[in-house]
Amino acid sequence: MSDFDTRSTTERSIITFNKFNLDGKVRLGRYSYKHVHGELETHSHDGMMEICYCDKGMQVYEVNGKEYQIRGGDVFITFPNEPHGTAKHPEEKGTLYWLIVQIPEKEKFLHYDNEESAVFIKELLGIKERHFKGSDAMKKMLDQLFALHEEPVQQPLYKLHTLNLISNFLLTVIEYSQKNPVRAQSDRISEIKNYIHNNIYESLPIELLAKALFMSDSHFKSWFKKEFGMPPVDYILRTKIEEAKKLLLLKDSESVTAIAFKLNFSSSQYFATVFKKYTGVSPAEFKQRNLKT
């Protein structure tokens, strides 16, 4: 079995389930990052399946040379022994859960008998779509597992509740993988994306974007978050920073201050703060690093 990071910090929580004699068989983690972190190196889990649920923000993963952009509400799966990582992308600002579960070859799976284990494992390994839309119920189950882990374990029901939550989560993953693939972009999504990208040098207030789709401000915000996995302000700032990267790497690029005002930031200081939040480095550091390569 592969080595795992079991360190919990103020931003990351990891459960080994050793209280329930599941250490090495099930691992649950959650990060809630307020700024980007370094890239996740390519790795694999020997005989283990990993299921990620993105709650907020977005994340890029790479498997077999293909990149997947995971947004809030999405599920992403890697199968046993599959190398995966974030390629050259950082671990993004946002909240993401991951459940790693051992897929035994001969042993029983979780608390099921041999026949039930065989059916469960067959369905998990038979999932055809590794990237699909999840549900709020998945997040609730994962949060319940974290809450339950903090409880004393004197009562036998705690272990049963834990095993049932893990089982229900996996069954829900199987269910949603069959009916909820990531949809092709709707006309509305394409329209608002194009509008933002075509007007990225403007201030882009929410009222203006909502009006473009004939929605109220509140309806637009809730619709946008559901479709994009993040609030509109977050998406706009990310898009401005992506544009800023291109401008910084031009042969005759303007100063950081000029680029900040060009992209409608209120000050170069605020621009630098936002830039570092989404890239992990300052605009000057980004330029210096990339011009060397």
N, C-alpha and C positions, 0 to 999 in steps of 0.2 A: 504494500500500500504506500502511496506517496506521502511525503511529509506535508503537514498542514500548518498554516499560521494560526496559532491559537491565542494570540495576544489580543486582549481587549484594551481599547483606549477610550478617550472621551468621544471619539468620532466613530469607533468601530466596536461592535459587540459580537462575540463569538461564543457559541454554546457547543460543548463536546458531548453532552448528555451522559457523562460518566456516572451521574447519580442514578441513572436508569439502566446501567450496564449496556449502554449503546455506544460507548466510546470506540471510535474507529469504524463504526458502521453508519453513523449519521452525524453530520456536522451542519450547524446553522449559523449564518453570519448576517450582519447588517451594518452598512456604513451610512453615515449621514454627513456628507462633506459640504462645507460652506465655501470651499475653494478647491481647485483641481489638485490632484496628487500625481506622482510619477506613473509611468505606464506599468501595466501588469505584464510581466514577462510571460512568454509562451511556456505553458506547462501542461501536464495531463494528470489525471487521477486514475491510478491503477484499479480497474474493476469497479469504478464508481461513476455515478451519473451526477451531473451538476445542473440544477435548475435555478435560474436567476429570475427574480421579479423586480422590475424597475418601478419604483413608486413615484419618484420625482426626478426631473431632469432628463438627461440622455446619456448613453454610453455606447461606444463603438467596440465590438468584439470581432476577432478574426478567427475563423476555423477553415482549415484546408485552403488557405489563400483567398478566401472570400470574406469581405467585411459586412457586418450587420450593424445597422444603427438602431439601438434599442431606446425607446422613449417611455415616458411614464405610462403605466398600465400594461406594458409588454412583458411577455415571458420569453426567455431564451434558454435553450437546452444544449448542453454538450454531453455526449455519450461516453461510456467508459473508454479510457485510454486515448481519447481524442485530444491532440495538442490544441490549445487555445490560449488567447491572450488579447491584449488591446492593440497589438501591432505597435505603431509609433504614436498612438493616441494616449493621452493621459487618462487616469481614472477621474471622471468628471464630477463637478459639483452636482449634488443631488442625493437621493436616498435610494439604496438598492439592497435587496435581500438575496442571499444565495443558500440553497439547501443542497448538501452533498450527501448522497446515499449509496451505500454499497449494494451492488447487484451480485448476489452470491451465485456461484455455479451449481452448487449442490445443497448448501445449507438452506434452512427455512428463511423466508423473507419477513423481517419484522416479527410479528407474533402470529403469522399465518401457518397453517399446516402445509404439507408438501404440495397438494393439489392446488390450493389457493395461491400459494407462493408462485407456482409455475404460471398460473393465469396472470397474476399481477405483473410479474417480470416480463412476460411476453408482451403485454399491453404497453408497458413503459418503453421497452426497447423497440417496439413497433411504431412509436410516434413518428409520423412522417414529416411534420413541419417543426423545425427547431425554433422558429420565431413566430409568435402569434400573440393576439390580444388576450390578456388575462381578465381578472375580475377583482372587485374590491373585497370579495369574500376571501380571496387568497391572502391578501394583506392582513385581514383580520385573523386568519388562522395562524399566520407567522407571528403576529404580535401576541397572540394568545400563548404561543409556545415560549416566547421570551418572558411573558408575565408568569407563566407556570413554573419556569425554571427558577424564579426567585422565591418560590414557595418552599416551605419545608417538605421533606419527602417521607415523613413518617407514615403517611397514609397510603395504602396500596393504590387507591384510586388515582393518585397523581401520575403514576406510571401508565396506567390504562388510558387516562386522558391524553397524556403525551403521545402515546402510540396511535391513538385514534385520530388526533389532530394531524400527525404526520401522514397517516393513511388517507385521511380526507383531503389533505392538500394534494397528494399525489394523484388521487382519483379525479380531483377537480382539474388538475393539469392535463390528464388524459382526455377528459371530456372537452375542455376548451381547445385542445390541439386539433380535435376533429372538426370543430365547427367555427372556429374563430381565427382563421389566418389573417395576417396583416393585410388590410384591404388596399386596393389600388387607390390612389389619391382621388378624392371627389373633385368636381369642378370648383366647389367653394374653397377647398384647401389649396388647389393650384392657383386660384385667383388671388387669395390673400398672400400666399408665398411670393407670387410674382410682384404683387403690389409692394410688399416690404422690400424685396430685393431691388426693384426698380426705383425705389425712393429712399434707399438706405442713407443718403446724405441729408435727409430731412429729419425732423424731430419725431414724427410718427406717433402722435398722441392716440390713445385708445379710442377716443370719440371719433376720430377720423377713420380708423380702421373699421370700427363697428358700422359707421355710416356707409362705408364702401360695400358692405354686405347686407345693408338694410336691417341691422340688428340693433337692439338696445345695448348699452355699454355692458350691463350685467350679463345679458344673454351671450354676448360676444365673448366675454372673459371665460365663462363656463364652457362654451362650445370650443373655444381655442384650446383650453387646457385639456379637454377630453381628447381632441383630435391630435394635438401636438405633444401631449405629455408634459407640458410646462406652461406657465403663464405667458401671455404675449410679451410682456416687458422683458422676460428672460430670453425669449426667442429673438427679439429685436436686438438686444445687447450682444448676444452670441453672433448674430449676423453682422453687426457692426464691427465686432472684433475680427471676424474672418476677413472682412473687407480691409480692415486696418493692417492685417498681416500682409496682404497683397501690396498695399501701398508702401509699407515699410521696406519691402524687398525689391522695389523698383530701382533701376540703376541710378536714376537721379531723383531719389525719394525726397519728399519734403521733410521738414523737421517734425518731431513728435508733436509739438504744440500745434503746428499747422494742420496735421492730420487729425488731431483731436477736434479742432474747431470745424474742419471740413466735414467730419462725421457728426457734427452737431452735439458734441459733448460740451458741458458748461465750462469745463476747465481742463487743462492738460493734466492736473493732479487727479481729477476724477477719472479721466480717460485711463491714466496709468493704473489706478486702483482696479478699475473694471478689467483692464487687459490682464493684469496679474491674476485676478480672480478666475479667469477662464483659461489662462495658459500656464500659470505657475511662474511666469517670469515677467519682468518689466518690458515695455516696448523696446528700450535700448538693448537689453540683454537678448531679446528675441532677434533683433536685427543683427547684433554682433555674432551670435551663435550660427545663424543661418547663412550669413554672408561668408562664413569660414568654410562651410561645407560645400 
